[in-house]
Amino acid sequence: MALVPRHIIDSVRDATDIVAVVSKYVKLSRGRRDHKGLCPFHQEKTPSFHVVPEKGIYHCFGCQAGGDIFRFLMAIEGLSFIEAVKELAGPAGIIIEEEELTPEQRDNLKKRATLYEVMEEAAQLFETTLWTRPEGERGRAYIDERGLDRDMARKARVSFAPDEWSLLLDTMHRRGYTAQQLTDVGLVKPRSKSDGYYDTFRNRLLFPIRDERSRVIAFGGRLLDGEGPKYLNTPETRLYNKSNVLYGLDMARQAIQRKDRTILVEGYFDVLALHQAGFEEAVAISGTALSEHQCEKLRRSSRNVIMLLDADEAGSRAAMRSLPTIVTAGLSASRLQLPDAKDPDELIREKGADAMTEALKHTVPLIEWVVDYQLQKVDDPVAREHIINDLVPVLAGLPGNLLSRVARATNVPERILLERVQQARREGPSSRARKETPAAPPTPAGWRPNREMVHLLWLLVHRRDKVADVVQHTDPRLLDEHLELRGIVARLIAGEPVANTIIEAQDPGVSRTLSAVVARESLYTESEARLGVCQILEKLGRPRREARLAQLTIQIKDAQRASDRPRIEAALRDQAELRKRIRALDLASRKNDVENYTQLLDAELQTNRDRIGDEA
């Protein structure tokens, strides 16, 4: 944090619309003072995730995740604090100054360039080849042949690798990149029979695979002619794990949120054809079935998924294998097989966008499709029974209306199927599943909130102008049992932005509580605030006063045993004065006599200071 000046951090935070940033990952609905949605950090069916733009804070009441916009990016993207600040500084138009580098330092820095920079440099080279060089004509012709609009191709950064063995390697080497860096991202491969390397992609139309921040992390290449696999993808690298990526998600996220659905397809051309035809909520699966990570990415924007995979055996198997993961993730999935076309690209090219619109009206729940697909393969009643039994654990995660449809599809009486499902729900996951499922992360340690302190923080955040003057008169030792909050309370009284306080809180319990306090919309009205803070301070101070009374009682007894008359009289005076103050404070708080209550707090603070001075 010290690497970026505080005023820069504050400027970036103030210039950033937290709702706009979070909305890229979470579908939010607007409330009176906050925005709500399904938490991206844990699975839930009803929204408990709140974003409060006035305070620049988010908080989930389900999993207790919370903080400011920097912490959100750190959690959702795995960024460091400095990376999160820099990520937001650019769009905010704020320059984070860095020292000027000498040519030698710049050259050394280039050699240590990040893998993302290597991929971006290669992507730009491939794009330049496609659109401006003669050897890119083959790629341009193929794009036209497939009916892909060139503007759409440019938006997706479609590019071309010419039919040369080391063009990329040689060009990148001249620009200061090493063969090892290119190998690390899968752009070149070592020769097997001699020293040296060769380009991975040759004579291929390339589809850059980007992460959710639109950074190029891999390529998919379509062979135009000659020998070799039809499609070739970047091998898995430190940047690219096919089970974590959905092609086109960076372009589709807003449309997914707007339409509340995702169209899941298999091919790069399928995604681009659908986007070009107006179905911008389309993304492509990377792999043979949906993974937990991919489901999590989809769930952040919408729970509804239409699996528009190819109608061949491979596409059907992928849909079937995805079912358990989809149910576990809490997604609502349906299956669509296209009439008279093997994939969306073909349907749109041959019959137009209207044909796709009509086809989307005929989806069926994925579970129902899987049951039909499985049962079509068998005639033996025993085999059918085995298939149904295998599906029961999946059915346990489905709502009742789908169970009724499955019962009809399987010819199993609904009552019997329901009994099996209820039994599966009672038994829970099998021992093997429990063993394979990672244990839930432990609840983070830290300060444990209590009611009075939470209410005090809420009032200082939401009603500071009403209560700060009262709290200022309180003896700081009132917080001796909550030392983590002393500095926090002082900063809130001083009017420091709560977002600053949260991000810099050292204790995770304090940070979680503060974000929850910000997200909680109503607790005390303006007219209730001053009475409320007096009552809270009264409850917080009572244990210390009672402890002081007990201490005085002991002092009196000790003085009596020693026959020390002056000590007895002094302790009795202090005891009587303290009891009188306790009664007065209680009466002032109940009558909402804030002025008198504040004066009593001042007097108590001075008395305590004098006593400590005398004891010292």
N, C-alpha and C positions, 0 to 999 in steps of 0.2 A: 504494500500500500504506500510505503514511503517513496516509491519511485515516481509516483504521480502526485503533484501538489494537491492539497485539499481543495483549493479553489477551483482547480480543473475538474476534479471529481464532482464537486457540487454543481458546476456549470453543465457538465454532461448530464447529470441526473435531472436538473431543472429543465433542460432542453429536450428531454426524451419523454415521449408519450408512452407511459407504461402500458396503457390499454392497447395501443397499436402494436407494441412489441409482443405482448403476451398473446394477442389475438392471432399471431402467426402460428401459434402452437395449440391454442385452446379456443374452442368456440364459446364466446362469452355473450350473455344476454344482459342488457342494461337494466339496472335497478334505479332506485331513487338517488342513491349516493355512491353506489358501487356497481361492479359488474360481476356476474356469477357464471360459473361453468363447472364442468367435470374436471376434477384434479388430474393433471398430467403425471403426477408422481405416484398415484396409487389407483387401484380399480375401485370405482364407486358407481352407483346407479342414480343417485340424486346429487345435485350440485352442492358441494361444500367448499368450493374454491372461490375466493373473493379477491377482486382487485379494486383497490381504493385509489382512484387517480388523484384525489385531493391531497393525499398523504404520500403518494408514490410507493405504495406497499401492496404486496399480495399475501394472502394467508389461506391455508386450507384447515378447516376445523376438523377434518377427518384424520389426516396424517400429521398435522401440525407443521407442515412445511410452510415457510414464510420468509419474508425479507423485502428488500428493495429490488429494483430492476437489475442491478448487477448480480445480486445473489440468484435471481431467477435464471439469468443466462448461464451462470456458473453451474447451476443444478441441471438445467435442461440440455446444455451443450457440452458440459464437462470442461468449461473454460476456467482459467485462473482469473483472479480478480483483475489483474492488469489487462489480460486479454479481453475481459468483458468491458472494461472502460474503453479500450481502443475500438472494440466492435461498435460501440454506440457513439463514439466521438465523431467518426466520419459523417454519418447521416445527420448529426447535430451541427455539423459545420465547425467543429472545434478542433483545433490543431494541437496535438500533443507534441511539444517540441522535443527533438532528439539532437544530440550533438552532431555536428558536421563530420563526415568521415573523409579521410584521405583516400586517394585512389587505391592505395595498397590495402587499407582497411576494408574498403568497399569490395575489393576483389576477394579478400579473405572471407568476408561475410557471404558473398555469392557462393563460395565453395561450401559454406555451411548452410546453404539455403534450405528452408524447410521443404518437406515432401510436397506440401500444397503448392509451393512456388514452382517446383519442378513440373507438376501436373498442369498448372496454369500456363506456363511457358510452352509446353508441348501442345496444349489445346489451341493456343493462339497460332502456333506454327501450322497445325493441321487445318485450322480454319482458313488461314491465308492461302494455303495450297488449294483448297477446294474452290474458293471464290475468286482468286486473282491470278492463278498460274495456269499455264496450258495443260499441265498434267492433271489438273483438277477437272478438266472437261468431262472425263468419264464419270466422275461422281455427280457432276451437275446434270448430266444426261440421265443418270439413273434416278435422281430425285424427281426430275420431270416425268420420267416414265412411270414412277410409282404414284404420280398425282399429288405429290407433296408440295404445297405452296412454299416458295423460297423464303418468304417472310417467316413462315412457321419454322422452317429449317434453321434460319438464322437465330430465331428466338431460342431454339433448343440447342444451338451451337453445333449443329451437325457439321462434320468436317471430313477430310479425306487423307488417307495415307497412300502415297504413290507406290508403285511396284518397284521399289528399290530396297536393297538389303540394309543400308546404313545411313540413309538420308537423315533421319531423326538423330541418330547417334552422333554423326559428324557435326550437324548444325548445333546441337545442344552442347557438344564439346567446345566448339568455338565460342559459345556464349558463357563458358565458365563452369558448366556442370560436368560431373564425373560419371563414368560408366556405372559406378556403384550406386550413385543416386538414382540413375535411370533404372537400374536393376531392382532397387528397393521399391519402386512403384510399378514394376511390371512392364515398363516401356521397351526394354531390351532384354535379350537373353544371352547367356554365354554360349559360345560355339562348343560343340561336343568333341570335335576332332582336331581343333586347333585353338590357339590363343585368340582372344578377341571376343567381340559381341556382335549381335545383329538385331535389327528392329523387330519387335514383336508383331506389329501391324504393318502389312504390306498389301497394296491393291485392295483396300477395304474402305467402304463408307463407314465413318466412325460416329458413334453416338456417345458423347460425353455423359458419364453417369455422375450426377452431382448430389451432394448431401443437402440437408435442409437449409443450409446457409448458402446454397448455390455454388459451393466450391467443387471443382472437378476432382473426383477421387478415383475414377476408373474410366475405361472405355469399353464399349461393345462395338465390334467391327463386323460388318456384313461383306463377305467376299463377293466381288463383282464378276469375276470369271477365273478360270484356272482351277488347280487342285487345292484342296484344303477344306477344313470344316466350313460350313455355310456361315455360321456365326462363331466368333472368337471373342472371349471376354478377358479382361485383365485378371490375372490370378489374384488370389487373396493377398493383401498386403497390410501394412500397418494402417493404411487409410481405408482400405476397402474390404469389407466382410459382406458377402452377398446376402447373408441372413439378416443383416441390419438395414439393408437399403431397399428403397422402392423407387424405381426409375420414374422421374417426372414429378415427385412429390413437392419439390420446391416450386414448380410452376402451378401445381394443382391445389395447394393447401387452401387458398382463399375460396376457390370454387367449391371445394369439399365442405367447408364451413357454411357457405351460402346456400348450397343445395341440400346440405345434411345427408350426403351419401358419397361413397367412393365407388367408382367403377374400376375393378381390378382386372387387368388383362395380362397377356403374356409377352407381347413383343413391343419393341421400340416403335415400329411403324404403327402398331395398333394405338399406342398412346398418342402419337402425333396426329394420326388421322382423326381420332376422336376430338382432340383439342381443336383441330382445324375446323371440324364440323360443329363446334359449339359445346362439346361435352368435355369441358376443361377440368372436370373432377376425376379424370382417368389417370391411373398410375399403373406401372407394370411390376409384377412380382420378379424378384431376382432369386431364382432357385426353383426347387420342385414343389414347395408348399410354403404356406405362410408360417413364419416363425413368431415366437413370442415378442421379439423386438419389433418386428414389422407390425404386428397387431397393436402394440402399444403406440406406435407412431400414428396409426390410423385412428385409434380411439381418442387421441387428443383433439381431433377435429370433428369426427362424427362416428357414431356407433353403427351406422348402416353401411353394409358392404355388399355390392353386387359382383359376384364372381363371374366374369365374362371370359372365362378361359376357353381355349380351343376345344372344339367338339370331338377331337380325337381321343384315343385311349390315354395318352399322356396328360392331356388337360383334365380329363375326368379323374384320373388318379390323383392329380394335384389338388383338385377340389375336395376329394374324399379325405385325403391325408390332412388337409387344413382344418377339417371340421372340429376335432377336439380342441385344438389351439384357439380357434375362433370362439368356441363356447366358453372356454376357460377365461378368455380375455373380456368376456361380457359384450361381444359384438353381436349384432343382428345381421346375419348373412343370408343372402339368397343366391340362387344359381340361375344363369341364363344361358341357354344354348341357342345360337342363331339359326334361323331357318335358311336353308339353301346357301350357307356361307360358312367357311371354316373359321373366320376370324373377323373382328370389326373392320379392319382395314379393307378387306375384300368386300364386305357388305356396303360400306360407305362409297367405295369406288364404283361399285356396280349399280347400286340402287339409291344412293344419296342419304343425307342426314335424316330425312323423314322416315326412312325404313328403320333406322336405328331407334328413333323416338318410339315408333310403333313396337319394335321388338322389346324395348325396356318395359312395356306394359305387361309382359308375360313372364315375369320372374316367378320362381317358386322358392319357398324356404329351403335353404341348403340341406337341412336335416331330412326333409321330405325327399329331396332329390337323391341324397345318399342312400336312403332306404330303398327307393325304387331301383337305383343303380345296382345295389348289392343283391336285391332279391331277384332281379331279372336273370341273374347268372345261375340260379339254382332252382330245381324242381323238388328236391328231396325235402320233406317236412323237417327231418332232423337237422339238415343244413340250415334251413330257414330259422329254426329255433336258435341255433348257435349264433347266427348273424344278429338276431334280435337281442340275445343276451349280451353280445359284445357291444351293442349300441346303448344298453341301459345306462352305463356310467355317464355317457355323453348326454343322454336324455334327462338325467337328473339335474342338469344345469339349464334346462329349457322352461319357458313359461307354459301354463296349462293349455293355451289355445294350440300351440304346436304339438303338444302331446296328443291332443285329440286328432289332429291330422295324421300323425304318425300311426296312431292306433287304427285309423281307417286304412292307411296304406299297407299295413302289415296284416290286416284281418285279425288282429289281436283285440279282444274286448278291452275297451278303454279302462274298465275297472281293474282288470288284471294287470295291464301295462302300468297303470298308476301305482298299484301295490308294489310292483317290482322297482319302480323309480323311487318310491318313498323308502323302500328298504335300502336302496343304494345311497340315498341321502342320509339315512340314519347311520349306516356303516361308514360313510365318508370314504376318502381315498384308501386304496389298498396299502398294505405295508410297504410294497415295493415303490408305489408312487410317493408315499411319505418319505421313503429313504432317498428318492431321487430329487425330490423337491427341495430346493435350498431353504434353509431356515429363514424366517423373517428377521430382518435386521433388528438388533436390540434398540429399544427406545434410547435416544441420546441422553446422556447424563446431563446434569446441570441443576441450576436453581429450581426448586419446586415451588410453584406459586400457591398462595393462599388467597382467600376471597378478598380480604381487606386490601392487600397489596395490589391485586389485579384491579380492584375498583379505584384505588388511588391513582394507578397508572392511567386508567381510562379517563379519569377526570382531568389529569394533567395533559393528556393528548387532545381530548375533545372539548374540554371546558376550561382550558388554561386561564383565560381572562377572568373567570369567575372564582377560581380556587387558588391560583398561584400565591396570592398575597397571604392567604391563610396558612398554606403549607410552609411558607418561608419562616413563619414564627415558631415552627416546631423544632424541638430539640433534635439534632441529627442522630443522637444516640437512640432515638425511637426506632431506628432501622438497624440496630445492632444485630438482630437475628436475620437480617436481610442485607448483609454488607455489600452484596453484588449490586444492589440497587441504589446505594447512596449517590454515586456519581451520576447514574441515570436520572434520578429524581432531580438533582441539581441542574442538569442540563435541560430537562424538560421545563423546570421552573423558569430558567433563563430564556426559554423560547427557541431553543435549538431545534432544527427540523428532526422529526422523529426518524426519518429515513437514515440520517447520519448516525443517530444513536443506535439503530438496529444493526447496521452493517459493522459498526465498531464495537458492539457488545462482545466481550470476551467469553461470557457464559452462554452456552447454547440454550439453556432454559430461559434466560432473560430475553434472548433474541426471539425465541418462539412465542413467548408471552406477549412481547411488545407487538409483534405482527398480528397476533390474535386480537389484541386490544384495539389496534387500528381498524381491523376488519369488522369488529363488532359495532353494529350501527347505532343501537340505542341502549342506554343504561340509565342515565339521568338526564332529565330535561334541564334547560337553563335555569328554571326556577328552583329545581331540586338540587342543583350542583353544590351550593354553599352549605346547605344543611347536610347533604350527603358527605362532604369532605370532613365536616366537623364530627359526624358520627363515626366515620372511618378512623380519624385520628384519635377519637376517644377510645375506640376498641383497641387500636394499636398501642396506646399509651397505658391502658389499664393494667396489663401484666407488670410493667415496670413500676407503676405506683404501688400495686399490691406487694410487689417484692420489696419495695422501700419500706412499706408499713411493717412487713415481717421483720426486716432488718432493724427497724426502730424498736420493735417489741423485744428483740434479743438484746439490744443495747440497754433498754430500760432494766431488764432482768439482771444483766451483768452489773449495771451501776447499783442496783438495789443490793445485790450480794456483796458488793464492795462498800456499801453505805456511802456512795459518792453522790451527795445531794445535788451539787451543781450539774453533774452529768444527767441525773434523773430528770431534773427540771428542764434541761435543754432538750432532751429526747422527747419528753412529754409535749413540749411546745411544738417541736417539729412534727410530732405525730398528729396533734390537733390541727395544725396548719395544713398538713397534707390531706387529712380527712375532709377538712372544709373545702380545700381546692378540688378534691375528687367530686364532692357533691355539687360544687359550683359548675365544674366542667360538664358534668352530666346534665344539670339543669339547663345550661346554656345551649348544649347541643340539641336537647329535646325541644327547646323553645325556638331554635334557629336564631339565637342571639349571637350572630357571628362576631359583632364588634366586641362584645364582652368575652366571648370564647377566645378571640385572638389576644385580648389583653391578659387573660388568664394564662395562655400559652407563653406569652412574653415573660410574665412573672415567674412561671415555672422554670423557663429556660435560665433566667437570671439566678434564681435560687439554686438550681443545680450547679451552675458555674461557680457561684460563691462557695457552695459546699465542697466542690472538688478542689477549689483553691485552698480552703481551710484545711482539708485533709492532706493536701500536698505539703 
